[in-house]
Amino acid sequence: MVSVNRVGFEQDGAMKFWGGSFATNGQGKLIYLASHENEETEVVTLDLKESDSFRMHWPF
């Protein structure tokens, strides 16, 4: 999973990016939360077996 954590201002301060990108597992449990102040690059490994099991037992 890849997510961009965009922070700071663009367009001469007219547009602010808040950061705080995140990753969750298949049940919505937070497994990573990026900074609201700093640019970050993070690789998060997801447990695909856990996701498959969850999807099989709750297929919504």
All heavy atoms as TSV, in Angstrom:
chain	resi	resn	atom	element	x	y	z
A	1	MET	N	N	0.839	-1.172	0.000
A	1	MET	CA	C	0.000	0.000	0.000
A	1	MET	C	C	0.882	1.232	0.000
A	1	MET	O	O	1.874	1.291	0.708
A	1	MET	CB	C	-0.890	-0.018	1.243
A	1	MET	CG	C	-1.715	1.199	1.391
A	1	MET	SD	S	-2.743	1.014	2.829
A	1	MET	CE	C	-3.666	2.473	2.676
A	2	VAL	N	N	0.516	2.200	-0.791
A	2	VAL	CA	C	1.270	3.447	-0.856
A	2	VAL	C	C	0.307	4.604	-0.644
A	2	VAL	O	O	-0.782	4.629	-1.210
A	2	VAL	CB	C	1.952	3.604	-2.226
A	2	VAL	CG1	C	2.657	4.935	-2.315
A	2	VAL	CG2	C	2.922	2.464	-2.477
A	3	SER	N	N	0.721	5.557	0.189
A	3	SER	CA	C	-0.063	6.767	0.402
A	3	SER	C	C	0.877	7.954	0.448
A	3	SER	O	O	1.958	7.865	1.006
A	3	SER	CB	C	-0.849	6.667	1.704
A	3	SER	OG	O	-1.610	7.823	1.890
A	4	VAL	N	N	0.465	9.041	-0.149
A	4	VAL	CA	C	1.289	10.252	-0.164
A	4	VAL	C	C	0.890	11.120	1.024
A	4	VAL	O	O	-0.289	11.370	1.251
A	4	VAL	CB	C	1.057	11.030	-1.478
A	4	VAL	CG1	C	1.824	12.333	-1.459
A	4	VAL	CG2	C	1.457	10.163	-2.668
A	5	ASN	N	N	1.879	11.555	1.801
A	5	ASN	CA	C	1.614	12.456	2.919
A	5	ASN	C	C	2.012	13.860	2.497
A	5	ASN	O	O	3.167	14.238	2.570
A	5	ASN	CB	C	2.385	12.031	4.164
A	5	ASN	CG	C	1.909	12.762	5.388
A	5	ASN	OD1	O	0.725	12.771	5.659
A	5	ASN	ND2	N	2.803	13.403	6.120
A	6	ARG	N	N	1.044	14.605	2.050
A	6	ARG	CA	C	1.305	15.946	1.529
A	6	ARG	C	C	1.077	16.972	2.624
A	6	ARG	O	O	0.020	16.980	3.269
A	6	ARG	CB	C	0.359	16.191	0.367
A	6	ARG	CG	C	0.823	17.230	-0.583
A	6	ARG	CD	C	0.019	17.138	-1.853
A	6	ARG	NE	N	0.480	18.156	-2.772
A	6	ARG	CZ	C	-0.084	18.387	-3.929
A	6	ARG	NH1	N	-1.110	17.677	-4.304
A	6	ARG	NH2	N	0.391	19.324	-4.710
A	7	VAL	N	N	2.053	17.833	2.843
A	7	VAL	CA	C	1.952	18.869	3.867
A	7	VAL	C	C	2.410	20.205	3.303
A	7	VAL	O	O	3.065	20.262	2.271
A	7	VAL	CB	C	2.793	18.525	5.127
A	7	VAL	CG1	C	2.284	17.261	5.787
A	7	VAL	CG2	C	4.264	18.386	4.789
A	8	GLY	N	N	2.049	21.277	3.984
A	8	GLY	CA	C	2.523	22.597	3.592
A	8	GLY	C	C	1.526	23.349	2.735
A	8	GLY	O	O	0.371	22.976	2.612
A	9	PHE	N	N	2.017	24.438	2.147
A	9	PHE	CA	C	1.170	25.338	1.358
A	9	PHE	C	C	1.602	25.332	-0.104
A	9	PHE	O	O	2.763	25.141	-0.422
A	9	PHE	CB	C	1.291	26.772	1.895
A	9	PHE	CG	C	0.691	26.938	3.253
A	9	PHE	CD1	C	1.465	26.772	4.395
A	9	PHE	CD2	C	-0.647	27.269	3.389
A	9	PHE	CE1	C	0.919	26.923	5.648
A	9	PHE	CE2	C	-1.211	27.432	4.652
A	9	PHE	CZ	C	-0.421	27.260	5.780
A	10	GLU	N	N	0.640	25.559	-0.988
A	10	GLU	CA	C	0.895	25.728	-2.413
A	10	GLU	C	C	0.067	26.896	-2.911
A	10	GLU	O	O	-0.810	27.393	-2.209
A	10	GLU	CB	C	0.543	24.451	-3.188
A	10	GLU	CG	C	1.534	23.340	-2.954
A	10	GLU	CD	C	1.326	22.186	-3.912
A	10	GLU	OE1	O	0.532	22.299	-4.855
A	10	GLU	OE2	O	1.966	21.158	-3.689
A	11	GLN	N	N	0.317	27.306	-4.138
A	11	GLN	CA	C	-0.388	28.417	-4.798
A	11	GLN	C	C	-0.303	29.680	-3.946
A	11	GLN	O	O	-1.311	30.295	-3.604
A	11	GLN	CB	C	-1.828	28.035	-5.098
A	11	GLN	CG	C	-1.944	26.876	-6.057
A	11	GLN	CD	C	-3.375	26.515	-6.370
A	11	GLN	OE1	O	-4.315	27.090	-5.854
A	11	GLN	NE2	N	-3.545	25.546	-7.250
A	12	ASP	N	N	0.923	30.034	-3.593
A	12	ASP	CA	C	1.182	31.244	-2.809
A	12	ASP	C	C	0.380	31.290	-1.507
A	12	ASP	O	O	-0.137	32.331	-1.103
A	12	ASP	CB	C	0.909	32.502	-3.639
A	12	ASP	CG	C	1.856	32.615	-4.819
A	12	ASP	OD1	O	3.030	32.218	-4.670
A	12	ASP	OD2	O	1.418	33.085	-5.885
A	13	GLY	N	N	0.258	30.136	-0.862
A	13	GLY	CA	C	-0.424	30.061	0.428
A	13	GLY	C	C	-1.922	29.880	0.355
A	13	GLY	O	O	-2.592	29.802	1.384
A	14	ALA	N	N	-2.480	29.810	-0.858
A	14	ALA	CA	C	-3.930	29.691	-0.998
A	14	ALA	C	C	-4.433	28.283	-0.679
A	14	ALA	O	O	-5.617	28.100	-0.388
A	14	ALA	CB	C	-4.358	30.073	-2.418
A	15	MET	N	N	-3.555	27.294	-0.753
A	15	MET	CA	C	-3.970	25.919	-0.558
A	15	MET	C	C	-3.072	25.260	0.495
A	15	MET	O	O	-1.861	25.255	0.352
A	15	MET	CB	C	-3.878	25.156	-1.880
A	15	MET	CG	C	-4.426	23.757	-1.819
A	15	MET	SD	S	-4.262	22.884	-3.404
A	15	MET	CE	C	-5.158	23.932	-4.503
A	16	LYS	N	N	-3.682	24.732	1.554
A	16	LYS	CA	C	-2.918	24.074	2.608
A	16	LYS	C	C	-3.207	22.573	2.591
A	16	LYS	O	O	-4.362	22.157	2.538
A	16	LYS	CB	C	-3.274	24.631	3.984
A	16	LYS	CG	C	-2.497	23.948	5.082
A	16	LYS	CD	C	-2.827	24.483	6.454
A	16	LYS	CE	C	-1.985	23.746	7.486
A	16	LYS	NZ	N	-2.286	24.137	8.841
A	17	PHE	N	N	-2.128	21.783	2.672
A	17	PHE	CA	C	-2.261	20.338	2.767
A	17	PHE	C	C	-1.967	19.939	4.200
A	17	PHE	O	O	-0.971	20.345	4.780
A	17	PHE	CB	C	-1.308	19.644	1.788
A	17	PHE	CG	C	-1.686	19.891	0.356
A	17	PHE	CD1	C	-1.117	20.930	-0.351
A	17	PHE	CD2	C	-2.638	19.102	-0.259
A	17	PHE	CE1	C	-1.481	21.177	-1.667
A	17	PHE	CE2	C	-3.014	19.336	-1.574
A	17	PHE	CZ	C	-2.424	20.384	-2.279
A	18	TRP	N	N	-2.839	19.128	4.789
A	18	TRP	CA	C	-2.795	18.845	6.221
A	18	TRP	C	C	-1.955	17.637	6.600
A	18	TRP	O	O	-1.698	17.406	7.779
A	18	TRP	CB	C	-4.202	18.612	6.751
A	18	TRP	CG	C	-5.099	19.787	6.587
A	18	TRP	CD1	C	-4.759	21.103	6.707
A	18	TRP	CD2	C	-6.481	19.771	6.277
A	18	TRP	NE1	N	-5.846	21.908	6.509
A	18	TRP	CE2	C	-6.930	21.109	6.228
A	18	TRP	CE3	C	-7.396	18.760	6.037
A	18	TRP	CZ2	C	-8.241	21.438	5.953
A	18	TRP	CZ3	C	-8.691	19.104	5.767
A	18	TRP	CH2	C	-9.103	20.432	5.726
A	19	GLY	N	N	-1.570	16.792	5.648
A	19	GLY	CA	C	-0.840	15.575	6.005
A	19	GLY	C	C	-1.749	14.604	6.731
A	19	GLY	O	O	-2.959	14.616	6.571
A	20	GLY	N	N	-1.134	13.765	7.564
A	20	GLY	CA	C	-1.929	12.814	8.332
A	20	GLY	C	C	-2.398	11.616	7.520
A	20	GLY	O	O	-3.397	10.981	7.871
A	21	SER	N	N	-1.697	11.285	6.433
A	21	SER	CA	C	-2.054	10.096	5.669
A	21	SER	C	C	-1.969	8.881	6.585
A	21	SER	O	O	-1.216	8.871	7.557
A	21	SER	CB	C	-1.106	9.914	4.486
A	21	SER	OG	O	-1.227	11.008	3.603
A	22	PHE	N	N	-2.737	7.843	6.284
A	22	PHE	CA	C	-2.780	6.699	7.181
A	22	PHE	C	C	-2.984	5.399	6.424
A	22	PHE	O	O	-3.385	5.398	5.261
A	22	PHE	CB	C	-3.888	6.871	8.225
A	22	PHE	CG	C	-5.265	6.945	7.627
A	22	PHE	CD1	C	-6.032	5.804	7.461
A	22	PHE	CD2	C	-5.795	8.154	7.246
A	22	PHE	CE1	C	-7.296	5.865	6.917
A	22	PHE	CE2	C	-7.058	8.252	6.696
A	22	PHE	CZ	C	-7.820	7.096	6.531
A	23	ALA	N	N	-2.716	4.296	7.117
A	23	ALA	CA	C	-2.982	2.962	6.594
A	23	ALA	C	C	-3.724	2.187	7.671
A	23	ALA	O	O	-3.424	2.313	8.856
A	23	ALA	CB	C	-1.686	2.248	6.235
A	24	THR	N	N	-4.713	1.409	7.260
A	24	THR	CA	C	-5.456	0.556	8.186
A	24	THR	C	C	-5.457	-0.875	7.677
A	24	THR	O	O	-5.191	-1.127	6.498
A	24	THR	CB	C	-6.927	1.006	8.324
A	24	THR	OG1	O	-7.593	0.826	7.074
A	24	THR	CG2	C	-7.031	2.458	8.766
A	25	ASN	N	N	-5.775	-1.801	8.571
A	25	ASN	CA	C	-5.941	-3.180	8.114
A	25	ASN	C	C	-7.358	-3.345	7.574
A	25	ASN	O	O	-8.123	-2.373	7.491
A	25	ASN	CB	C	-5.608	-4.174	9.231
A	25	ASN	CG	C	-6.606	-4.172	10.376
A	25	ASN	OD1	O	-7.653	-3.536	10.322
A	25	ASN	ND2	N	-6.280	-4.880	11.436
A	26	GLY	N	N	-7.736	-4.555	7.196
A	26	GLY	CA	C	-9.050	-4.807	6.609
A	26	GLY	C	C	-10.215	-4.535	7.540
A	26	GLY	O	O	-11.353	-4.393	7.097
A	27	GLN	N	N	-9.951	-4.462	8.836
A	27	GLN	CA	C	-11.008	-4.186	9.802
A	27	GLN	C	C	-11.029	-2.719	10.224
A	27	GLN	O	O	-11.770	-2.327	11.110
A	27	GLN	CB	C	-10.842	-5.078	11.025
A	27	GLN	CG	C	-11.023	-6.542	10.677
A	27	GLN	CD	C	-10.706	-7.437	11.850
A	27	GLN	OE1	O	-9.687	-7.268	12.511
A	27	GLN	NE2	N	-11.581	-8.384	12.101
A	28	GLY	N	N	-10.187	-1.914	9.615
A	28	GLY	CA	C	-10.159	-0.497	9.919
A	28	GLY	C	C	-9.242	-0.112	11.065
A	28	GLY	O	O	-9.211	1.047	11.460
A	29	LYS	N	N	-8.479	-1.058	11.596
A	29	LYS	CA	C	-7.544	-0.752	12.678
A	29	LYS	C	C	-6.361	0.037	12.115
A	29	LYS	O	O	-5.728	-0.376	11.149
A	29	LYS	CB	C	-7.042	-2.035	13.333
A	29	LYS	CG	C	-6.061	-1.778	14.457
A	29	LYS	CD	C	-5.544	-3.070	15.049
A	29	LYS	CE	C	-4.485	-2.775	16.105
A	29	LYS	NZ	N	-3.841	-4.011	16.556
A	30	LEU	N	N	-6.071	1.167	12.727
A	30	LEU	CA	C	-4.973	2.021	12.289
A	30	LEU	C	C	-3.628	1.313	12.507
A	30	LEU	O	O	-3.329	0.884	13.621
A	30	LEU	CB	C	-4.999	3.332	13.075
A	30	LEU	CG	C	-3.996	4.393	12.659
A	30	LEU	CD1	C	-4.312	4.913	11.259
A	30	LEU	CD2	C	-3.997	5.529	13.663
A	31	ILE	N	N	-2.853	1.182	11.427
A	31	ILE	CA	C	-1.529	0.566	11.568
A	31	ILE	C	C	-0.398	1.550	11.264
A	31	ILE	O	O	0.750	1.283	11.575
A	31	ILE	CB	C	-1.388	-0.709	10.707
A	31	ILE	CG1	C	-1.679	-0.437	9.242
A	31	ILE	CG2	C	-2.282	-1.812	11.236
A	31	ILE	CD1	C	-1.492	-1.639	8.337
A	32	TYR	N	N	-0.740	2.715	10.690
A	32	TYR	CA	C	0.270	3.752	10.475
A	32	TYR	C	C	-0.412	5.099	10.316
A	32	TYR	O	O	-1.435	5.213	9.645
A	32	TYR	CB	C	1.124	3.467	9.221
A	32	TYR	CG	C	2.148	4.547	8.994
A	32	TYR	CD1	C	3.296	4.594	9.770
A	32	TYR	CD2	C	1.948	5.542	8.064
A	32	TYR	CE1	C	4.229	5.617	9.597
A	32	TYR	CE2	C	2.875	6.557	7.886
A	32	TYR	CZ	C	4.007	6.590	8.659
A	32	TYR	OH	O	4.921	7.595	8.503
A	33	LEU	N	N	0.166	6.118	10.946
A	33	LEU	CA	C	-0.334	7.484	10.806
A	33	LEU	C	C	0.851	8.408	10.572
A	33	LEU	O	O	1.767	8.468	11.387
A	33	LEU	CB	C	-1.089	7.925	12.062
A	33	LEU	CG	C	-1.594	9.365	12.084
A	33	LEU	CD1	C	-2.586	9.616	10.941
A	33	LEU	CD2	C	-2.245	9.674	13.425
A	34	ALA	N	N	0.825	9.120	9.465
A	34	ALA	CA	C	1.916	10.036	9.119
A	34	ALA	C	C	1.740	11.372	9.829
A	34	ALA	O	O	0.656	11.713	10.312
A	34	ALA	CB	C	1.959	10.261	7.606
A	35	SER	N	N	2.795	12.136	9.848
A	35	SER	CA	C	2.847	13.442	10.492
A	35	SER	C	C	1.916	14.442	9.811
A	35	SER	O	O	1.628	14.346	8.617
A	35	SER	CB	C	4.284	13.961	10.425
A	35	SER	OG	O	4.353	15.315	10.769
A	36	HIS	N	N	1.484	15.431	10.578
A	36	HIS	CA	C	0.715	16.547	10.014
A	36	HIS	C	C	1.622	17.719	9.662
A	36	HIS	O	O	1.173	18.680	9.054
A	36	HIS	CB	C	-0.354	17.011	11.004
A	36	HIS	CG	C	-1.488	16.052	11.133
A	36	HIS	ND1	N	-2.529	15.994	10.254
A	36	HIS	CD2	C	-1.712	15.077	12.045
A	36	HIS	CE1	C	-3.367	15.049	10.612
A	36	HIS	NE2	N	-2.892	14.468	11.696
A	37	GLU	N	N	2.898	17.646	10.052
A	37	GLU	CA	C	3.823	18.755	9.816
A	37	GLU	C	C	4.955	18.433	8.838
A	37	GLU	O	O	5.521	19.346	8.247
A	37	GLU	CB	C	4.477	19.201	11.137
A	37	GLU	CG	C	3.537	19.896	12.099
A	37	GLU	CD	C	2.725	18.917	12.932
A	37	GLU	OE1	O	3.223	17.780	13.148
A	37	GLU	OE2	O	1.618	19.257	13.351
A	38	ASN	N	N	5.312	17.150	8.682
A	38	ASN	CA	C	6.490	16.785	7.888
A	38	ASN	C	C	6.131	15.869	6.729
A	38	ASN	O	O	5.276	14.993	6.871
A	38	ASN	CB	C	7.512	16.063	8.771
A	38	ASN	CG	C	7.939	16.908	9.936
A	38	ASN	OD1	O	8.351	18.048	9.767
A	38	ASN	ND2	N	7.812	16.367	11.135
A	39	GLU	N	N	6.826	16.058	5.604
A	39	GLU	CA	C	6.688	15.114	4.500
A	39	GLU	C	C	7.279	13.784	4.948
A	39	GLU	O	O	8.292	13.745	5.638
A	39	GLU	CB	C	7.437	15.616	3.271
A	39	GLU	CG	C	6.822	16.848	2.651
A	39	GLU	CD	C	7.570	17.292	1.404
A	39	GLU	OE1	O	8.525	16.612	0.997
A	39	GLU	OE2	O	7.186	18.323	0.850
A	40	GLU	N	N	6.644	12.685	4.566
A	40	GLU	CA	C	7.120	11.365	4.950
A	40	GLU	C	C	6.939	10.390	3.797
A	40	GLU	O	O	6.021	10.518	3.011
A	40	GLU	CB	C	6.343	10.828	6.151
A	40	GLU	CG	C	6.543	11.612	7.413
A	40	GLU	CD	C	5.794	11.013	8.591
A	40	GLU	OE1	O	5.549	9.791	8.590
A	40	GLU	OE2	O	5.456	11.776	9.499
A	41	THR	N	N	7.829	9.432	3.750
A	41	THR	CA	C	7.684	8.288	2.861
A	41	THR	C	C	7.730	7.050	3.737
A	41	THR	O	O	8.681	6.859	4.494
A	41	THR	CB	C	8.820	8.223	1.829
A	41	THR	OG1	O	8.810	9.436	1.069
A	41	THR	CG2	C	8.669	7.034	0.915
A	42	GLU	N	N	6.710	6.229	3.656
A	42	GLU	CA	C	6.639	5.037	4.501
A	42	GLU	C	C	6.093	3.885	3.676
A	42	GLU	O	O	5.146	4.048	2.903
A	42	GLU	CB	C	5.715	5.298	5.690
A	42	GLU	CG	C	5.608	4.170	6.671
A	42	GLU	CD	C	6.864	3.985	7.497
A	42	GLU	OE1	O	7.639	4.964	7.647
A	42	GLU	OE2	O	7.083	2.881	8.004
A	43	VAL	N	N	6.695	2.729	3.831
A	43	VAL	CA	C	6.195	1.509	3.202
A	43	VAL	C	C	5.561	0.686	4.306
A	43	VAL	O	O	6.208	0.380	5.310
A	43	VAL	CB	C	7.327	0.716	2.519
A	43	VAL	CG1	C	6.796	-0.584	1.948
A	43	VAL	CG2	C	7.984	1.558	1.434
A	44	VAL	N	N	4.297	0.349	4.136
A	44	VAL	CA	C	3.561	-0.418	5.139
A	44	VAL	C	C	3.256	-1.788	4.547
A	44	VAL	O	O	2.692	-1.893	3.465
A	44	VAL	CB	C	2.251	0.300	5.523
A	44	VAL	CG1	C	1.455	-0.517	6.504
A	44	VAL	CG2	C	2.552	1.681	6.074
A	45	THR	N	N	3.638	-2.820	5.262
A	45	THR	CA	C	3.370	-4.187	4.820
A	45	THR	C	C	2.012	-4.620	5.359
A	45	THR	O	O	1.757	-4.532	6.558
A	45	THR	CB	C	4.462	-5.148	5.331
A	45	THR	OG1	O	5.718	-4.697	4.832
A	45	THR	CG2	C	4.208	-6.564	4.856
A	46	LEU	N	N	1.153	-5.046	4.464
A	46	LEU	CA	C	-0.174	-5.504	4.852
A	46	LEU	C	C	-0.204	-7.024	4.914
A	46	LEU	O	O	0.408	-7.695	4.084
A	46	LEU	CB	C	-1.217	-5.017	3.843
A	46	LEU	CG	C	-1.287	-3.513	3.638
A	46	LEU	CD1	C	-2.295	-3.178	2.554
A	46	LEU	CD2	C	-1.640	-2.815	4.933
A	47	ASP	N	N	-0.915	-7.567	5.874
A	47	ASP	CA	C	-1.075	-9.012	6.019
A	47	ASP	C	C	-2.221	-9.445	5.106
A	47	ASP	O	O	-3.395	-9.324	5.465
A	47	ASP	CB	C	-1.360	-9.359	7.470
A	47	ASP	CG	C	-1.463	-10.853	7.716
A	47	ASP	OD1	O	-1.580	-11.629	6.742
A	47	ASP	OD2	O	-1.423	-11.240	8.895
A	48	LEU	N	N	-1.880	-9.937	3.913
A	48	LEU	CA	C	-2.910	-10.292	2.932
A	48	LEU	C	C	-3.736	-11.492	3.364
A	48	LEU	O	O	-4.915	-11.599	3.036
A	48	LEU	CB	C	-2.269	-10.532	1.573
A	48	LEU	CG	C	-1.539	-9.318	0.978
A	48	LEU	CD1	C	-0.955	-9.660	-0.384
A	48	LEU	CD2	C	-2.445	-8.106	0.887
A	49	LYS	N	N	-3.148	-12.411	4.127
A	49	LYS	CA	C	-3.916	-13.555	4.636
A	49	LYS	C	C	-4.993	-13.081	5.602
A	49	LYS	O	O	-6.112	-13.573	5.596
A	49	LYS	CB	C	-2.998	-14.570	5.303
A	49	LYS	CG	C	-2.151	-15.341	4.314
A	49	LYS	CD	C	-1.303	-16.372	5.009
A	49	LYS	CE	C	-0.438	-17.080	3.977
A	49	LYS	NZ	N	0.426	-18.074	4.590
A	50	GLU	N	N	-4.644	-12.111	6.452
A	50	GLU	CA	C	-5.619	-11.551	7.374
A	50	GLU	C	C	-6.740	-10.877	6.585
A	50	GLU	O	O	-7.928	-11.051	6.904
A	50	GLU	CB	C	-4.959	-10.536	8.300
A	50	GLU	CG	C	-5.935	-9.871	9.261
A	50	GLU	CD	C	-5.306	-8.740	10.035
A	50	GLU	OE1	O	-4.796	-7.790	9.405
A	50	GLU	OE2	O	-5.333	-8.820	11.268
A	51	SER	N	N	-6.396	-10.142	5.542
A	51	SER	CA	C	-7.402	-9.466	4.722
A	51	SER	C	C	-8.312	-10.468	4.028
A	51	SER	O	O	-9.529	-10.286	3.990
A	51	SER	CB	C	-6.724	-8.574	3.672
A	51	SER	OG	O	-6.040	-7.523	4.302
A	52	ASP	N	N	-7.748	-11.544	3.487
A	52	ASP	CA	C	-8.552	-12.572	2.828
A	52	ASP	C	C	-9.505	-13.239	3.811
A	52	ASP	O	O	-10.673	-13.479	3.499
A	52	ASP	CB	C	-7.660	-13.628	2.175
A	52	ASP	CG	C	-7.031	-13.152	0.885
A	52	ASP	OD1	O	-7.512	-12.145	0.319
A	52	ASP	OD2	O	-6.049	-13.772	0.444
A	53	SER	N	N	-9.022	-13.549	5.011
A	53	SER	CA	C	-9.865	-14.179	6.027
A	53	SER	C	C	-11.016	-13.261	6.413
A	53	SER	O	O	-12.166	-13.691	6.513
A	53	SER	CB	C	-9.020	-14.528	7.255
A	53	SER	OG	O	-9.838	-15.026	8.290
A	54	PHE	N	N	-10.713	-11.998	6.627
A	54	PHE	CA	C	-11.749	-11.044	6.996
A	54	PHE	C	C	-12.778	-10.902	5.886
A	54	PHE	O	O	-13.984	-10.935	6.131
A	54	PHE	CB	C	-11.120	-9.686	7.313
A	54	PHE	CG	C	-12.114	-8.648	7.706
A	54	PHE	CD1	C	-12.716	-8.686	8.952
A	54	PHE	CD2	C	-12.463	-7.637	6.835
A	54	PHE	CE1	C	-13.652	-7.733	9.319
A	54	PHE	CE2	C	-13.392	-6.681	7.195
A	54	PHE	CZ	C	-13.990	-6.729	8.431
A	55	ARG	N	N	-12.324	-10.799	4.648
A	55	ARG	CA	C	-13.219	-10.640	3.501
A	55	ARG	C	C	-14.107	-11.869	3.332
A	55	ARG	O	O	-15.281	-11.760	2.965
A	55	ARG	CB	C	-12.383	-10.386	2.255
A	55	ARG	CG	C	-13.178	-9.878	1.092
A	55	ARG	CD	C	-12.297	-9.408	-0.052
A	55	ARG	NE	N	-11.294	-10.389	-0.387
A	55	ARG	CZ	C	-10.004	-10.113	-0.548
A	55	ARG	NH1	N	-9.577	-8.883	-0.426
A	55	ARG	NH2	N	-9.140	-11.037	-0.857
A	56	MET	N	N	-13.572	-13.065	3.606
A	56	MET	CA	C	-14.322	-14.295	3.453
A	56	MET	C	C	-15.461	-14.395	4.479
A	56	MET	O	O	-16.533	-14.886	4.184
A	56	MET	CB	C	-13.393	-15.509	3.622
A	56	MET	CG	C	-14.068	-16.840	3.318
A	56	MET	SD	S	-12.964	-18.240	3.577
A	56	MET	CE	C	-11.508	-17.756	2.688
A	57	HIS	N	N	-15.199	-13.880	5.690
A	57	HIS	CA	C	-16.200	-14.007	6.752
A	57	HIS	C	C	-17.135	-12.803	6.858
A	57	HIS	O	O	-18.141	-12.861	7.538
A	57	HIS	CB	C	-15.486	-14.233	8.093
A	57	HIS	CG	C	-14.787	-15.548	8.136
A	57	HIS	ND1	N	-13.478	-15.714	7.767
A	57	HIS	CD2	C	-15.230	-16.785	8.460
A	57	HIS	CE1	C	-13.134	-16.981	7.881
A	57	HIS	NE2	N	-14.184	-17.652	8.298
A	58	TRP	N	N	-16.801	-11.716	6.221
A	58	TRP	CA	C	-17.654	-10.530	6.230
A	58	TRP	C	C	-17.543	-9.856	4.857
A	58	TRP	O	O	-16.824	-8.875	4.699
A	58	TRP	CB	C	-17.229	-9.567	7.353
A	58	TRP	CG	C	-18.226	-8.495	7.618
A	58	TRP	CD1	C	-19.543	-8.643	7.958
A	58	TRP	CD2	C	-18.004	-7.084	7.579
A	58	TRP	NE1	N	-20.136	-7.434	8.129
A	58	TRP	CE2	C	-19.222	-6.458	7.908
A	58	TRP	CE3	C	-16.895	-6.299	7.297
A	58	TRP	CZ2	C	-19.348	-5.078	7.952
A	58	TRP	CZ3	C	-17.034	-4.926	7.352
A	58	TRP	CH2	C	-18.257	-4.326	7.677
A	59	PRO	N	N	-18.250	-10.371	3.845
A	59	PRO	CA	C	-18.045	-9.945	2.453
A	59	PRO	C	C	-18.802	-8.689	2.022
A	59	PRO	O	O	-19.471	-8.685	1.005
A	59	PRO	CB	C	-18.523	-11.162	1.670
A	59	PRO	CG	C	-19.627	-11.725	2.527
A	59	PRO	CD	C	-19.190	-11.489	3.953
A	60	PHE	N	N	-18.751	-7.623	2.779
A	60	PHE	CA	C	-19.450	-6.402	2.386
A	60	PHE	C	C	-18.528	-5.434	1.708
A	60	PHE	O	O	-17.493	-5.132	2.110
A	60	PHE	CB	C	-20.109	-5.762	3.598
A	60	PHE	CG	C	-21.206	-6.603	4.155
A	60	PHE	CD1	C	-21.013	-7.363	5.285
A	60	PHE	CD2	C	-22.448	-6.662	3.522
A	60	PHE	CE1	C	-22.027	-8.160	5.795
A	60	PHE	CE2	C	-23.455	-7.456	4.018
A	60	PHE	CZ	C	-23.244	-8.210	5.161
